[in-house]
Amino acid sequence: MTAASAKPFPSLTGPLGFYPVVHDAAWVKRLLDWGVRTVQLRFKATGHTAAEIEREVFAAVDAGKQVPGAQVFINDHWQLALAAGAYGVHLGQEDLDTADLDALRRAGLRLGLSTHTPAELARAKAVQPSYLAIGPIYPTTLKVMPYAPVGLVQLKQWAALAAPYPVVAIGGISLERLPGVLACLNGGSDGAAVVSAVTLAADPQQAALQGLAMARSVQALS
């Protein structure tokens, strides 16, 4: 079965909105407690045992199951996400060659896909995912990227190309930049992902609440 002929992945149950990407399950739970409803666990395998990775994935999934309306995505570890009964997974372009997309579909998981160019956007759309990520919007020091920053002008153009799928912008987005990024999206279910804007903030809870308020104000206008 080809990606284009397969059934689409399930739709999101809520808007992406303010979307923190965090490095462990404790952060997932903390953010959910603060009112954030879309979170991604990006727990890297480097330096960790298989048991540690499994523990983090299952703990993050469990934290999401305890909160009505939570949309917790697991980055990369799709087999563990499947075993844990996760809400969703977030995969990169290279994962499209190896991940069992049919198994994820059958299990009802939501799927987010990273894109960095119009060609990658077209390839990802053919999979009929739950949402598409576009980035990096700004330069980022947290991850070495072989792609030039998208910028706001191209973000607006590419977000239109992504329709009808929800879009999340990612890469170098601070709270100060968040309103401008959100203004380039299609509104509704779209959102913006942040990494250090919360986890490295002097007051992470206040930063999360600010981000939530900004995203909700944009959603209210859409």
N, C-alpha and C positions, 0 to 999 in steps of 0.2 A: 504494500500500500504506500503510495507516495504521500509526501507531506501535504500537497495541494488537494489530494482527493480524500484525505482523512477528515474525520469530524473535527470541528474547531474545539479548542480547549475551553473549559467552562469560563464564563464571565466572572469578573470580580463581583464581590458582594457589597462593596462600598468603594468610595473614591480612594485613589492613591493618596492624594493630599500631601501632607508632610510625612516623609518617608525616610527615617533614619536607617543607616546601614551600620551594624555594630559587630564587634568581634567575639562576643560570647553570650551565652544564654542568660547570664545574670543581667546584662544590659537589656536584653529583650524583655524580661520580666519587669525591670525597673521602668522602662518606657511605657509598657502597657499599663502599669500602675498609675502613671502620670497622665494617662488619657490618650496616648498615641495609639492608633489602631492599625497602621501599616508599618511593619518592621522587617528588616532582612538580617538574618544571621550569616555573616561572612567569616566563618571559622576556617582558617587556613590549615591545611594538612601539615605543612612544614613545621617540624619541631614537635609534633604531637603524635601520640600513638593512635592506633585504630580505635582502641577502647575510649580514649579521651574524645576523639571526634564523635563517636557514636553517642557518648554521654551528653555532649553539648547539643547535638542535633535533637535528640529525644527530649532534652530539657526545654529547649526553645519551642518545639512543637507542643509540648505539654502546657507550657505557659500560655500559648495562644489559645489552646482549647479551653482554658479556664475563663477566658474573657469574651463575652458576646461581641460579635462584630470584628474581632481581631483578624487581620490578614498577615500571617507570619510566613515569610518566604525563606527558604533555605538555599543559600548560594552553593552551586557546584555539586554538593553531596546528594545527588538525586536518588541513589539507591537507598541511602539511609532515610531520606525524606519519605520515600515510598513505604519503607518498612514501618516508619513511625506514624504514618497516616497524616502527613503534613497538609496544611492548607495549600501551599504552593512551593514551587522551586524557581530559582532564577539562574539561567544558564547563559554562557557566552557562545559566540559563533562557533568556536572549535568544538563545543559540546554537541552541536547539532549532528556531528559526524559519528558520535559514539553513544549518546544517551538513547535509551529505549523510550522514544516519545509515545509509542502506542501504549506501553505499559502505564505511563504517566496519565495518558488520556483515559484509559479504562478505569484507573483508580480515582478519577475525578479531581486530580490536582490541577491547580492553576499554574500557568507558565508565563514567566517574564523572560524576555530575550534582550541581550545587549546588542546595540548597533552603533556603528561609528561612521558609516558612509551611506549614501543612498543605495548602493548595491547591497550592502548588508541589510539595510532596511527592507528592501524588496525580498531578499531571501528569507528574512524572519517573518514577514507578512504571509508568505506562502505556507508557513507552519500553522497559521491561524491561532496565535497565542492569546493569552489573556491580556497582556500588555506588552508594549515595546519600550525599551530604554534607549535614550539618545545621549551620547556624551563622547568625550568629556566636554562640558560646556565651557569651562575655564581650565587653565593649567592646574594640575594637581601634583603634589609632591608625595602623595600617599601610595601611588601606584605608577610604575613606569609605563607610559602609554606611547605606542608608535604612531598615534594619530594626532593631528593638529587639533587644537581646541575648536569646537563647533562655533561658539559665539552666539549671540542672541538673534542676529539676522537669519543665520542658517537654521537655528533652532526653530524659529517660527515657520520657515519654509518646510523643514523636514517633518515637523509635527503635523502639518497639513497633509503631507504625503503618507503619514502613518495611519490616517483615518481609514476605517472606523475604529481602530484599536486605541485604547487609552495609552497615553505616553507618560513616562517619567523621565525627567531631565536629571542628569547626574554628572558630577565632576567639578570640584572646586567651588561648590555653591556654599556660600556663607549666609548667615541670616540677613546681612546687609544686601546681598545679591538676590535673595529669595524672591522678593516682590517682582523684580524685573524679569526673572526667569519664568515665574508663574504667568506673567502677563503675555508671554510669547506662546503659551500653550492653548489648547482648545477649550480649557475649562472643564466643568463637569467632573469626570472621573480622573483627569490628569493630575500629575503631582510632580514633586521635586525631591530627589534623594539627597541627604546630607550625611557626612561622615564625621569629620572633626568638629563641625559646627555645634554638635551636642557633646560628644564624648570628651572633647578637649576644652570645653567651655569652663569658665571659672565657676559657674552655677549651672550645671547640666539641666536640672529640672526647669529653671527659669528659661533657659534657651529652648527647651522642648515646648514649653507653654507658648513662648513667643512664636515659634515656628508653626504650631498648630493654629494659633490665632490668625496669622498671615494667610495660611492656606485656606482656612474657613472663610475669611473675608473675600477671597477671590472666588471661591465656589459659590458664595451667596450672590455674586454679581453675574455669574455665568448662566 
